[in-house]
Amino acid sequence: MSREIPPYPEGHDLLAGKGVVITAAAGTGIGFATAKRCAEEGARVVISDHHERRLGEAADTIATEVGERPHTIVCDVTDDAAVCALVDGAAEALGGIDVMVNNAGLGGEVDLVDMTDDQWDVVLDVTLNGTFRTTRAALRYMLPRGEGVIVNNASVLGWRAQRGQAHYAAAKAGVMALTRCAAVEAAAAGVRVNAVAPSLATHPFLTKVMADGLLEELEAKEAFGRGATPWEVANVIVFLASDYSSYMTGEVVAVSSQHP
């Protein structure tokens, strides 16, 4: 069992010339890694988050590491007006949207018997309803144009049970179903909709919010003895966003080395 992380891959212009929008791209997680990988693959990028300061810091980091600063738009995915403004603003900034990556999500850990309505509602509103709003807004833009790609961020917890995660698992299972239904509706227009389902992507913020010992327990279930780096998940998102996955739609791709 190896914990070794592979070398960071070079870009190969898989998204050259494409306009890409990524939600929840501030911080150190999958959204930021996806924004950076898309930029490295030649895309023009708009990043969004509800946290304005961290969003600016993320854009500055990408500018330093990649050489071009992405456009930033503050957006709370629980606000439909803000989501519509994000799509409109991104289309103007990029000269068109080719790819929408719906990464925004919110977790938590509480047993179902102790879960309040508010705890349930806030996770569902950000993670499932937020993905619904951003998917809907992207489709309203892409369908009349007859092209576009949407990639949603689900989770293996949409398939697998984990204690304390009833709200998050239900939301991510909903994202999976939403992805499949949207794909069927969008196919005639040539718009593709897929999702990734990571098992465990480790980054500093995750370690701060997890209970003591839980991260080590989850890592032990992975065949490689570690969680994925956020950029390893981002690589699969880039693949689904690219023309290399041109025949794929309605698929949920597990990014996982978890034991059966």
Residue pairs with C-beta under 8 A, 6 or more apart in sequence:
1 223
1 224
1 225
2 224
2 225
3 224
3 225
3 226
5 226
5 229
6 232
8 231
9 235
10 40
11 37
11 40
11 41
11 42
12 41
13 41
13 42
14 41
14 42
14 238
14 239
14 242
14 243
14 244
15 38
15 41
15 42
15 43
15 99
15 238
15 241
15 242
16 41
16 42
16 43
17 42
17 43
17 44
18 42
18 43
18 44
18 98
18 99
18 241
19 43
19 44
19 45
19 46
19 90
19 91
19 94
19 95
19 96
19 97
19 98
19 99
20 35
20 38
20 43
20 44
20 45
20 46
20 94
20 97
20 98
20 99
20 100
20 101
20 241
21 45
21 46
21 47
21 48
21 86
21 87
21 90
21 94
21 97
21 99
21 100
21 101
21 138
22 31
22 34
22 35
22 38
22 45
22 46
22 47
22 48
22 101
22 103
23 31
23 48
23 49
23 75
23 77
23 86
23 101
23 102
23 103
23 104
23 130
23 134
24 31
24 48
24 49
24 50
24 77
24 103
24 104
24 105
25 31
25 32
25 34
25 35
25 47
25 48
25 49
25 55
25 58
25 103
26 32
26 47
26 49
26 51
26 54
26 55
26 57
26 58
27 49
27 51
27 54
27 58
27 203
27 205
28 203
28 204
28 205
28 230
29 201
29 203
29 205
29 206
29 230
30 103
30 153
30 198
30 201
30 230
30 233
30 234
30 237
31 47
31 49
31 101
31 103
31 104
32 47
32 58
32 61
32 230
33 229
33 230
33 231
33 233
33 234
34 101
34 103
34 230
34 233
34 234
34 237
34 238
35 45
35 47
35 58
35 62
35 70
36 61
36 62
36 65
36 66
36 231
36 234
37 231
37 234
37 235
37 237
37 238
38 45
38 99
38 101
38 234
38 238
38 241
39 45
39 62
39 66
39 68
39 70
40 66
41 238
41 242
43 99
44 94
44 95
45 62
45 70
45 71
46 70
46 71
46 72
46 73
46 89
46 90
46 93
46 94
47 55
47 58
47 59
47 62
47 70
47 71
47 72
47 73
48 55
48 72
48 73
48 74
48 75
48 86
48 90
49 55
49 58
49 74
49 75
50 74
50 75
50 76
50 77
52 74
55 72
55 74
56 72
58 72
59 69
59 70
59 71
59 72
60 69
62 68
62 69
62 70
63 69
63 70
71 90
71 93
71 94
73 85
73 86
73 89
73 90
73 93
74 82
75 82
75 83
75 85
75 86
76 82
77 83
77 104
77 126
77 129
77 130
77 131
77 133
77 134
78 125
78 126
78 129
78 130
78 133
80 133
80 137
83 130
83 133
83 134
83 137
84 137
86 134
86 137
87 97
87 100
87 137
87 138
87 140
87 141
90 97
91 97
91 141
96 145
97 138
97 141
97 142
97 148
98 147
98 148
98 149
99 148
99 149
99 150
99 151
99 241
100 134
100 135
100 138
100 142
100 148
100 149
100 150
100 151
101 150
101 151
101 153
101 237
101 241
102 130
102 131
102 134
102 135
102 138
102 150
102 151
102 152
102 153
103 153
104 126
104 127
104 130
104 131
104 134
105 126
105 127
105 130
105 131
105 153
105 155
105 168
105 171
105 172
106 122
106 123
106 126
106 127
106 168
107 123
107 127
107 165
107 168
107 209
108 119
108 123
108 167
108 168
109 164
109 165
109 210
109 211
109 214
110 119
110 164
110 167
111 163
111 164
112 166
115 166
115 167
119 167
120 166
120 167
123 167
123 168
123 171
124 167
124 170
124 171
124 174
127 168
127 171
127 172
127 175
128 170
128 171
128 172
128 174
128 175
128 178
131 152
131 153
131 175
131 178
132 178
135 150
135 152
135 178
135 182
135 193
138 148
138 150
139 150
139 182
139 185
139 186
139 191
141 148
142 148
142 150
142 186
142 189
142 191
143 186
143 189
143 191
146 189
146 190
146 191
147 189
147 190
147 191
148 190
148 191
148 192
149 191
149 192
149 193
149 194
149 240
149 241
150 182
150 186
150 191
150 192
150 193
150 194
151 193
151 194
151 195
151 196
151 237
151 240
151 241
152 175
152 178
152 179
152 193
152 194
152 195
152 196
153 175
153 195
153 196
153 198
153 237
154 172
154 175
154 176
154 179
154 195
154 196
154 197
154 252
155 168
155 169
155 172
155 175
155 197
155 198
155 199
156 197
156 198
156 199
156 254
156 256
156 258
157 165
157 168
157 169
157 172
157 173
158 169
158 172
158 173
158 174
158 175
158 176
158 197
158 252
159 173
159 197
160 169
160 258
161 169
162 169
172 197
175 195
176 195
176 197
176 252
179 193
179 194
179 195
179 250
179 252
180 250
180 252
182 193
183 192
183 193
183 194
183 249
183 250
183 251
184 250
186 192
186 193
186 249
187 249
187 250
192 245
192 246
192 248
192 249
193 249
193 250
194 240
194 245
194 248
194 249
194 250
194 251
194 252
194 253
195 251
195 252
195 253
196 233
196 236
196 237
196 240
196 252
196 253
196 254
196 255
197 252
197 253
197 254
197 255
197 256
198 228
198 233
198 254
198 255
198 256
199 222
199 227
199 228
199 254
199 255
199 256
199 257
199 258
200 218
200 219
200 222
200 227
200 228
200 256
200 258
201 227
201 228
201 229
201 230
201 232
201 233
201 255
202 215
202 219
202 226
202 227
202 228
202 229
203 229
203 230
206 215
207 215
215 227
218 227
219 225
219 226
219 227
221 258
221 259
222 256
222 257
222 258
222 259
223 257
223 258
223 259
224 257
228 255
228 256
228 257
232 255
233 255
236 253
236 255
239 245
240 248
240 251
240 253
